[in-house]
Amino acid sequence: MGKIKLLIVDDHTIVRDGLCSLLELAGDIDIVGEASNGKEGLEQVEKLLPDVVLIDIAMPIMGGLEAIRRMRKKFSEIKILVLTQYDDKEHVFPAIQAGANGFVSKTAASSELISGIRAIFAGGAYLSPSIAKLFVDDYKHGAATRDKCDPYEQLTDREKDVLTLVVEGHTTQEIANILVISSKTVEGHKRNLMAKLDITNRIDLVKYAVRRGLIDV
């Protein structure tokens, strides 16, 4: 297998020089070109047809995000790895959405950068650990928000127990006996759970339970 043809797009000459020196030591990476902004990067991609583009986000004339969008639209097979000092979700998520295959922070170890280049060249994706954490945290936050918005998740454990027993056809007294509580308490739980679910009768409650997968039909 031949070397990975890499184009470096960064507006700082000293950064490009450092990356060239570093990546040449990898043995399987061939630096085929450099560019100092997104516009030059697009021109070099069209001219050199690299396997992988290593690109920064904040650059003059044309920034990295716009360049990534245009590269992805015109060269769908190209692999794009973002290398930047910005590792917050305001920069990471738009870059991934624009079409980047991976994202590496400039604070990452050199081994991470090389691993990232190899990973996306092989058809995978790569995120530095600190950046992967952003996705995990965002997912957890989204899951928590979804749970908060789900009326069922607003029910107490006891209300969920009562709901299940009601839709199974048990009477108020039977539920009271099963849960070892008073009939009055059962009725209170029923009123509360139906109010939270915005349901006014048992038939609709059964339909809700079926849709929610709480009972089999």
JOMO-V816257 format. One record per backbone hydrogen bond with DSSP energy under -1.0 kcal/mol. NH is the residue of the N-H (numbers start at 0). CO is the residue of the C=O. Records with the same first field share a line. If there is no record, write none. Layout:
NH: CO / CO
This chain:
3: 27
5: 29
6: 51
7: 32
8: 53
9: 34
15: 11
16: 12
17: 13
18: 14
19: 15
20: 16
21: 17
22: 18
23: 19
25: 22
29: 3
31: 5
32: 5
34: 7
37: 61
40: 36
41: 37
42: 38
43: 39
44: 40
45: 41
46: 42
47: 43
48: 44
50: 4
51: 4
52: 78
53: 6
54: 80
55: 8
61: 59
63: 56
66: 62
67: 63
68: 64
69: 65
70: 66
71: 67
72: 68
73: 69
74: 70
77: 74
78: 50
80: 52
81: 101
82: 54
83: 103
90: 87
91: 87
92: 88
94: 90
95: 91
96: 92
97: 93
99: 94
100: 79
101: 79
102: 125
103: 81
105: 83
107: 104
112: 108
113: 109
114: 110
115: 111
116: 112
117: 113
118: 114
119: 115
120: 116
121: 117
122: 119
123: 118
125: 100
127: 102
131: 127
132: 128
134: 130
135: 131
136: 132
137: 133
138: 134
139: 135
140: 136
141: 137
142: 138
143: 139
144: 140
145: 141
146: 142
147: 143
148: 144
149: 145
153: 150
154: 151
159: 155
160: 156
161: 157
162: 158
163: 159
164: 160
165: 161
166: 162
167: 163
168: 165
169: 164
174: 170
175: 171
176: 172
177: 173
178: 174
180: 175
185: 181
186: 182
187: 183
188: 184
189: 185
190: 186
191: 187
192: 188
193: 189
194: 190
195: 191
196: 192
198: 193
204: 200
205: 201
206: 202
207: 203
208: 204
209: 205
210: 206
211: 207
212: 209
213: 208
